[in-house]
Amino acid sequence: MELEEGMVRKIAISAGAVGLFVAAVVGIGTTYNDGGLGSAGGLALVGSIVLFILVMAGVGFLLAD
C-alpha cells in the first residue's frame, strides 16, 4: 500500500503532536505527584488537555488540503 504525497509528513506531524502531549502528561504527573495529583496538578492536566485540543485543531487546519 503506497501513501499519497505528503501523507508521511502529515503522519509525522500528528504523531509528534501526540508525543508532545504524552510527554506533557508524564511531566505533569512527575512534577505534581505528592501522594496524589492534587488541585494544582489537576489544573495543569486540564490545561494540557485544552492545549492539546487547540494544537491538534491548528495542525488540522495547517495540514488540510
N, C-alpha and C positions, 0 to 999 in steps of 0.2 A: 504494500500500500504506500503510495507516494503522497507526500504532503505538498500542498499548494505553496506557491511563492510567499514568503513572509510568514507562513504558519509557524515555523520553528522559532522565529523572533517573537511572535505573539505568545507562544507557549513558554518561552524562556522568561519573558517579562512578567507574565502572570504567575509562573512558579516562583520567581524571585520575590514578587509582592507577598505571596502566601508564606514564603520562607521568612521574610522580614516580620510578618505578623506572628508567626510561631516563635521566633526569637524574642519578640517583644513580650509575648505572654510568658515565656520561660523567664525572661529577665525580671518581669514584674513579680512572678511567683518567688523568685530567688531573693529579690530585694525586700519585699514586704512580708516575708514569711516569719512571723513571730508566734509560732504555735497555731497559726491560722492566718488568713489573708488580712483581716481587719478592714476597717472602713476606708482608710487611705488606699490600701491595696485594691479594694473593690472598686473604688472610684477610678483608679489608674487602669484597671482591667476594662471597665466600661468605656473609658476614654480610648483605649487601644482598639476596642471593637468598633467604636464610632469612626475612628481614624481609618481603620481597615476598610470599612464600608465606603468611605469617601475616596480613599485611594483606589479601590477597585472600580468605583464608578468613573473616576478620572482615567484609569487605564483603559476601561471600556470605551470611553469617548476617544481617547488617543488612538486606540487600535482599530476603531470602526472603519470599515471600508466604505 
